Amino acid sequence: MEFNHKQKKYIKKYIHQKQLSEIASELHVPQKEIEIFLRDRWGEEEFKKFLTPKDSTNSDPFSIKKWIKTNTGYLLLLSALVFICYLNALGNGFTADDRGIVLHVPSIRFFDIFTRLHGFRDLFYFAAYQIGGLNPFLFRLPNIFFHLGNVLLIFFILSKMAQRRLAFLASILFAVHPILVESVTWIAGGVYAQYSFFFLLSFAAYLFSKERKRYYIYSLIFFALSVASSEKAIVLVLTFPLYEVSFGSITHNWKKMIPFFLISLTVVPFQLDVFGAKRATYLSDSPPEQIILNPFLQIPIAISSYFELIFWPDKLTLYHTEMFFTQLQFAIKAIVSIIFFGFLVFTFIKNRLLFFWLSFFLIFLSLTLLPLGISWIVAERYVYLGTIGIFLGISWIFVRAMNKSSLKPFAIGLFSLIILVLAIRTIARNVDWYNEDNLWVAAARTSPSSSQNHNNLGDYYGRHGDLVNSEKEFKTAIAIKPNYADAWHNLGNVYRDMGKTDDAIKTYEKALSFNPQLWQSYQNIALIYYQKGEFVKAKENVEKGLQIDKQNATLFLMLGLIDIKTGEKVKAKEILQKILTIDPSNQLAQQGLQEITNPQLASPSSSPVGTTKAK
C-alpha cells in the first residue's frame, strides 16, 4: 500500500521512539507494510540494523557459505542466463582495436607486465597467449567470466542493501542487456568488465568492514586491483563517500576515505600524458561539427542517449557519431536530463537506495560526461557498470507492481517478455562482433557519418577484391574528414592495386602531409619505386620511415633487399643476417642472402614486402 503524507510523517517522527507494532496499531495499517516502507527508504542493511537490539551481540554472523546455499537457485539461474547470452560469442575473432591492444602488446609474449602502469590487464593477455597462442577464444573467455562475476556480485550487494526480489530483477537485467555486449564480447572492451569486477569486490568488502575490520583491508586491496586494471576506475573512489552520505555518516567515517583517494591520486600523474594524447586523438579524429566541449550540450546529449540505448537498444554501434539534432530534439534531450536530475533530488529525500545507485550511474560516466576532450560523447562500454542504477530503478517499479496482487501476473509476464527480448538482442549483437566484416557492415547501418567506419568499409571491400567500392568508401571518409591521414593512405593502397602508381604516390604524400609519422606511407612509396627499379628513391623513403620507427623489422628488410639491388651487398648481408637471428623463418631474408652468396640459385622477388594499410 502507499502511505499518505501524514502517515509517512508520523512514521518518521516516532520510528525511533515506539515499537513497529504500536505505530501500525495507531495508524491502522499492517506492520508488514511499514516494514516494506522502511526497507525501500533505508535499504535492507540499515533496516536489519534497526531491528537488531542495540545491546545485543551478533550471535549469528553473516556467512558467505550460508548465503550461497540459501540463494543457490538464483545464482544458478543468473549464471545460466549469462552463458546462454554469450555462448555464441566464444567463437568470434579479433576485431577493431584487438589487433593494436592485444596482438601488438609485447607483454602477451614476455612477462613484462610491470613495464606498463595498468599491466594487470596484460596479465590475462599473457596467460591466454601462454595457454593457446593467439586464440581469440582464450582472450575473450575472461571477459565473460568477469561479466558473470559482476552479475553475481551485483545480486549479492543489492540483496544486502534491499529486498532479494529487487536485487534479483536488477541482476537479471544486467546479465542479459545488449548495451553491455561491447564490454564483454569485444576483447579490448573487456577492461570495463574487469575493473568493474574488482571494484564490486572492493565495495562488497567495504559494506562488511563495519562489522569485520579486516574487510577494510580487503576493500583497499581490491580497489587497488581495479585501478591497476584501468585508470578509468579512479573516479569510482567517489562511491565510498556517496555511500556514507546515503546510508552512513560521512562525518564519522571520512578518515576511512583517505586511503582510497590516495590510491586514485597516485595514478593521476602517470596519466597526464595519456589524457593529453587522448585529447589530441579526439580532436584530430573527430570532424569539427562532432566536437562538443560545452557541458550544457554534452551532458544532456550523453545522458538522454544512454537512456535511449537502455530502454530501446536498437541502434547499438561501435561509433555513435550521429550527434546532429534539431533545436526541438535537443530541447527534448535537455528536458529528459532535467527530469533525471530532479528525480535524483527527490530520491535523496524519499528513497536513499535509488538515490545512491542513480548517482553511481553518473559517477561511472563522470570522466566521459565532462567535456575534457578525452573520449567520445557516447560509447556503450562507458556505461557498463553504471547501468545498474537504471536497472535498479526499472526493477523497483516492477517490484512495487508485483507487490499488488491485481498487478502481479501482468508485471511478471511483462518482465519475463522484456528479458526474453533483451537476451535475443544480445545474442544477435554478438553476431555483429563475429569478425570485422560483420562489425563494419553493422556499424554502417547506424553510423553513416562516421569517417572511421567508412574507412573500415573501404578496407572491407578491398579485402573482398571490390576496389571500386573500396575507393568510394575511402573517398567518403575523406569527404567527412579531409585531414584523415589513414583514409588517404588506404586510398593510396587502392590506387596501387589498380595499377595507378603515380596517383598512389601522390595520395601517400597527401597522407604524410596530414600525419608525418605515418611510416606505412613511406614504406609503400618505397615499394612502388622498388618495383619500378628506382632503387635510390626507394631507399630514400625507407630511410625516412626508419627515422620514424627505428626498430621496424619490415623496413630494415626492405633496406637490405634494396642494398642488394644497388650493389651494397656487405651492408645487405649484415642487415639480413640480423633479421634472421630474430626471425629464422623469414623467407625474404633467406632469399636475399641466397642472392648474395649464389645469385644463380636465387629466386627473384618483385616485391620485398606486401602493402601495408593504416588503421
Protein Blocks (a to p, Z undefined) as FASTA:
>chain_A
ZZdfklmmmmmmmmmmbcfklmmmmnopafklmmmmmmmmnopklmmmmmpcfkbccfbc
cdfklmmmmmmmmmmmmmmmmmmmmmmmmmpccehjlmmmmmmmmklmpcckkmpfklmm
mmmmmmmmmmnojafklmmmmmmmmmmmmmmmmmmmmmmmmcfklmmmmmmmmmmmmklm
mmmmpmklmmmmmmmmmmmmmmmmmmmmmmmmklmmmmmmmmmmmmmmomklmmmmmmmm
mmmmmmmcfklmmmmmmmmmmmmmmmmmmmmmmmmmmmmmmmmmpcfklpccbfklmmmm
mmmmmmmmmmmcfbgcfblcblcccfklmmmmmmmmmmmmmmmmmmmmmommlmmmmmmm
mmmmmmmmpcnhpacfbdfklmmmmmmmmmmmmmmmmmmmmmpmklmmmmmmmmmmmmmm
mmmmmmmmmmmmmpmmlmmmmmmmmmmmbmklmmmmmmmmmmnopaklmmmmmmmmmmmm
mmlmklmmmmmmmmmmnopamlmmmmmmmmmmmmmmlmklmmmmmmmmmmnopaklmmmm
mmmmmmmmmmlmklmmmmmmmmmmnopamlmmmmmmmmmmmmmmlmklmmmmmmmmmmml
pccdfbfbdcdddZZ
